[in-house]
Amino acid sequence: WSAKPFVWAECPSGDGKLLQSFIHLSDPTVLVTAFKKAERSEAYILRLFEPTGTLITTTLTLSALGIRQDIVLKPFEILTLKLDPIQKSLVPIDLMENYKGI
């Protein structure tokens, strides 16, 4: 049986309400590489990456939670942060979700 392919393309009008990003970084070169629920708590894990090989300071804003924090990333650094939405805190942790001694 040979059915002809069907394609449907839709172009929204753009008249709707503009949504605000949940995570905003002031420096566009810094990448958000992960956002997930923590393994052993009700917190969330946010992972950032500096891909250009330079020291960068960016401001991380989570408008929905009222969090605004300056973050310093070393060249090629992968930084993992634990976000607790109840306490509205953002703290650095290691890749195994243990607190770092910073």
Order of alpha helices (4+ residues) and beta strands (2+ residues): beta-beta-beta-beta-beta-beta-beta
